[in-house]
Amino acid sequence: MFKRHGNEGYVFLKEGVEQKTLAYGKDTLLSEFRLKKGSVVPAHAHPQEQTGYLIRGKLKLTTEEESFLALPGDSWSIPTDAVHGAEALEDSLAMEVFSPLREDYLPKNQ
């Protein structure tokens, strides 16, 4: 699968948080997240492992065990079923890979 970058395809998740599915395969899915300063992703868990990279901005990432101030170039990996959340301290752009495939993030128009 090859995907060309564009401004369409973003999905509103909650106030200040948009998600766009990029490429995906049988076992992995790559997403882009745009977070506005002050937006919060509440604590949640899911069966997918989640590995991310901050392109720009500043995020406070939290798990039940620790907090991490992510700056551009920083990365993270959240294990399956781990409770985690985030707060955007600046307008931010992050990329995240989910494995196994996160079906709720598949494009609706396929």
C-alpha positions in Angstrom: 0.0 0.0 0.0 1.2 3.5 -0.9 -0.4 6.6 0.3 0.2 10.2 -0.9 0.1 12.9 1.8 -2.8 15.3 1.7 -5.0 17.4 4.0 -8.1 15.3 3.6 -9.1 12.2 5.7 -8.7 13.6 9.2 -11.3 12.3 11.7 -12.5 14.3 14.7 -11.8 12.3 17.9 -12.6 14.9 20.5 -12.2 18.7 20.9 -8.7 19.6 19.7 -7.7 16.0 18.6 -7.8 14.8 15.0 -6.6 11.4 13.7 -5.8 10.4 10.1 -5.0 6.8 9.1 -2.0 6.6 6.7 -0.7 3.3 5.5 -1.8 0.0 7.1 -1.4 -3.7 6.4 -2.5 -7.0 7.9 -0.8 -6.5 11.3 0.0 -2.7 11.6 -1.6 0.7 11.2 0.2 4.1 10.9 -1.8 7.1 12.2 -1.1 10.8 12.3 -2.5 12.8 15.2 -3.0 16.6 15.3 -3.5 17.9 18.9 -4.3 21.5 19.7 -2.7 23.1 22.8 -4.7 22.3 25.9 -6.4 19.2 24.4 -6.5 16.1 26.6 -6.7 12.4 25.5 -8.2 10.8 28.6 -6.7 7.8 30.2 -7.7 4.7 28.2 -6.4 1.2 27.2 -6.7 -1.0 24.1 -5.4 -4.4 23.0 -2.9 -2.8 20.5 0.7 -2.0 21.3 1.2 1.7 20.4 4.6 3.1 19.3 4.8 6.8 18.6 7.1 9.7 17.5 6.6 13.4 18.2 7.2 15.5 15.1 6.4 18.9 16.5 5.0 20.4 19.7 5.1 19.2 23.3 3.1 16.4 24.9 2.7 15.2 28.5 2.3 11.4 28.2 1.1 9.4 31.2 0.8 5.8 32.1 -0.2 4.4 35.5 3.5 4.1 36.3 5.0 7.3 34.9 4.7 10.7 33.1 6.9 11.8 30.2 7.4 15.2 28.7 7.7 14.5 25.0 9.6 17.0 22.8 10.1 16.8 19.0 12.2 13.8 18.1 11.1 11.8 21.2 9.4 8.4 20.9 7.5 6.0 23.1 6.0 2.6 23.2 2.9 1.7 25.2 2.3 -2.0 25.9 -1.0 -3.7 25.1 -3.8 -3.0 27.6 -1.8 -0.4 29.5 -3.8 2.6 30.7 -2.4 5.8 29.2 -3.3 9.3 28.2 -1.9 12.6 26.9 -2.1 16.4 27.2 -1.0 18.8 24.5 1.1 21.5 26.0 1.6 23.1 22.6 0.0 22.5 19.2 1.5 19.1 18.3 1.8 16.5 15.5 2.6 12.9 16.3 2.8 9.7 14.3 1.8 6.4 15.9 1.9 2.7 14.9 -0.6 0.3 16.3 -0.2 -3.5 16.2 -2.2 -5.6 15.8 -4.3 -3.6 13.3 -6.6 -1.1 15.0 -9.8 -1.8 13.1 -11.6 1.3 14.5 -9.1 3.5 12.7 -9.6 1.9 9.3 -10.9 4.5 6.8 -14.7 4.3 6.4 -14.6 4.7 2.6 -12.7 1.5 1.7 
